[in-house]
Amino acid sequence: MSNQTNPMQQILSDERRLAILRCLWKSPGHCANEEVLGKYLRQVALYGGCDATRSALDHLDRVGAVHTRMHLSLMVAELTRRGADAAEGCTELEGVPKVGADCPY
């Protein structure tokens, strides 16, 4: 079996990251915990489970789009300026599709 990622899984992962950035961009304080983000991802049909949400947040933290921290047992993400720029479509980030004019998130 190949180690390559399934193309559909890659698309879903990339879209999940964009949806998270857009959710944080619209959230009061540009901050949310993984449970809130998971509920949002369910609403936009991108939820892949708790591990997928944390994986997306880890990736976004690595590329400087969010700062994450643990609060009790929940991961909390806060949007950075770089993440806000990506959420608005002003910049591109690795593993995050550029926001289009018809972005549903």
C-alpha positions as CSV (number, residue, x, y, z in Angstrom):
1,M,0.0,0.0,0.0
2,S,1.2,3.5,-0.9
3,N,2.1,6.2,1.7
4,Q,0.5,8.9,-0.5
5,T,-2.5,10.7,0.8
6,N,-5.8,10.0,-0.9
7,P,-6.6,13.0,-3.1
8,M,-10.1,13.4,-1.7
9,Q,-8.8,13.2,1.9
10,Q,-6.2,16.0,1.0
11,I,-9.0,18.2,-0.4
12,L,-11.1,17.7,2.8
13,S,-8.1,18.4,5.0
14,D,-7.3,21.6,3.1
15,E,-10.9,22.8,3.1
16,R,-11.2,22.0,6.8
17,R,-8.3,24.3,7.6
18,L,-9.8,27.1,5.5
19,A,-13.2,26.7,7.3
20,I,-11.5,26.9,10.7
21,L,-9.7,30.1,9.7
22,R,-13.0,31.6,8.4
23,C,-14.8,30.6,11.6
24,L,-12.1,32.1,13.8
25,W,-12.1,35.3,11.7
26,K,-15.9,35.7,12.2
27,S,-15.8,34.7,15.9
28,P,-15.8,37.3,18.7
29,G,-12.2,37.7,19.9
30,H,-11.0,35.6,16.9
31,C,-10.8,32.7,19.3
32,A,-12.6,29.4,19.8
33,N,-12.0,25.9,21.3
34,E,-11.9,22.7,19.4
35,E,-15.5,21.7,20.4
36,V,-16.9,24.9,19.0
37,L,-14.9,24.5,15.9
38,G,-16.0,20.9,15.6
39,K,-19.6,21.9,15.7
40,Y,-19.0,24.5,13.0
41,L,-17.2,21.9,10.8
42,R,-20.3,19.6,11.2
43,Q,-22.5,22.5,10.0
44,V,-20.4,22.9,6.8
45,A,-20.0,19.1,6.3
46,L,-16.2,19.1,6.9
47,Y,-16.1,17.3,10.3
48,G,-13.8,14.4,10.3
49,G,-13.7,13.7,14.1
50,C,-11.7,15.1,17.0
51,D,-8.4,13.9,15.6
52,A,-9.0,15.6,12.3
53,T,-9.9,18.9,14.0
54,R,-6.7,18.8,16.2
55,S,-4.6,17.9,13.2
56,A,-6.0,20.9,11.3
57,L,-5.2,23.1,14.3
58,D,-1.7,21.7,14.6
59,H,-1.1,22.4,10.9
60,L,-2.4,26.0,11.2
61,D,-0.3,26.6,14.3
62,R,2.9,25.3,12.4
63,V,2.2,27.8,9.5
64,G,1.6,30.7,11.8
65,A,-2.1,31.1,11.1
66,V,-3.2,30.4,14.7
67,H,-1.7,30.2,18.2
68,T,-3.0,27.1,20.1
69,R,-2.9,26.3,23.7
70,M,-4.6,23.8,26.0
71,H,-7.2,24.9,28.5
72,L,-8.2,22.0,30.7
73,S,-8.6,19.2,28.1
74,L,-9.6,21.4,25.2
75,M,-7.3,22.9,22.5
76,V,-8.0,26.6,22.1
77,A,-7.1,28.4,18.9
78,E,-6.6,32.2,18.4
79,L,-6.3,33.7,15.0
80,T,-3.0,35.5,14.1
81,R,-2.7,38.4,11.7
82,R,-1.3,35.9,9.2
83,G,-4.3,33.7,9.7
84,A,-6.7,36.6,9.3
85,D,-5.0,37.6,6.0
86,A,-5.5,34.0,4.7
87,A,-9.1,34.0,5.9
88,E,-9.7,37.3,4.0
89,G,-8.0,35.9,0.9
90,C,-5.1,38.4,1.1
91,T,-2.4,35.8,1.4
92,E,-1.9,32.1,0.7
93,L,-0.7,29.5,3.3
94,E,0.6,26.0,2.7
95,G,-2.2,23.5,3.0
96,V,-5.0,26.1,2.9
97,P,-6.9,26.9,-0.3
98,K,-7.3,30.5,-1.2
99,V,-10.6,32.0,-0.4
100,G,-12.8,32.4,-3.5
101,A,-15.5,34.9,-4.2
102,D,-18.1,32.2,-3.6
103,C,-16.5,30.7,-0.4
104,P,-19.3,29.0,1.5
105,Y,-17.6,29.4,4.9
